[in-house]
Amino acid sequence: MQDASQFTSRFISGTEPSVSRRPPSGRVAALALIFPLLLAVGIGYAASDARPDAASPAVFRDCDTCPQMVRIPAGEFLMGAGPDEEERERLGEIFRNRSVPQRRVRIAAFAMGRYEITRGEFRRFAEATSHAVSQCFVWSGSEHRLDNGTAWDRPGYPQDDRHPAICVSWEDAEAYVRWLSLLTGRRYRLPSEAEWEYAARAGTVTPRYWGMDGHAACAHANGADARLRAALAIAKDWDAADCDDGHVHTAPAGSFRANAFGLHDMLGNAAEWTADCWSPDYRGAPADGHSRSDGDCWLRAVRGGAWDEGPAGLRAGYRVGSPVVIRVYTRGFRVVRDE
Ligand SMILES: [Ca+2]
């Protein structure tokens, strides 16, 4: 086990959880010239993928207090984001070239949490198992610092049990899925990165499940927005969507529209841990949807962005890595279950 100074150092060098701490970029006016066809249809769908039926998501739960799950159909999709997308989105230099090469990935049917695990759901686990709580990393305005007064049940901003559980490490999330598996007799686990991205895209090929425009986020996702910049002094220079999504920090799970698979908050709200050991790009990644067990397993991949992310961080292809023991006040998780 590495000590706190070691993992803090690694956490800060290259594994930051947000790209939003830079001056706002404004709208990228060239989009209409680059992708007229995609814009014409609103959202681009991959021709070879089955288009899901958003009107009838197959929702179930394995016990009265278990997370709601949605059946996700088997399929194949193009995983990743090319350099052209990162250029258009003006992604920070250190976050680029992590989602290449783009490649076709086959996904078996599975079930995924309709929402991020809520604070109420995590509370049931924590109380049943006497799970230890610990402090959380909070952005100070210049760096992430451990705040001894914070934990999953007191993140340092207003929340109730309907909100996503945050300040949860990868190890906490693993303990949760082990407990839920024992409780239900089914195999719950964290999603692979491939499963996560397949589910986030829900058949779309645009950077976001609502289309191209990151500044149209406010109807679909809780990210960094005009309200956040106005409310928090430390956020006044952050990249943010030019709209008001109604929430400075986390929002109650499911406050925004679902994607075409019937999943809510796949982008924004809480960033989500996945099972994969961190690799700096997709060279050598499996094509069958399984998680990566090579690479750096001290770091795991985090997907989806959070309430503090501007448009560049709220994309299906966006990914960061972070040490398994780190708890951050923007980060939670979502579970999957084998069929
Ligand atoms: Ca927001």
Residues whose N, C-alpha, C, O or C-beta is under 5 A from the ligand:
A	BS01	CA	N222 G223 A224 D225 D245 H247 V248 H249 W307
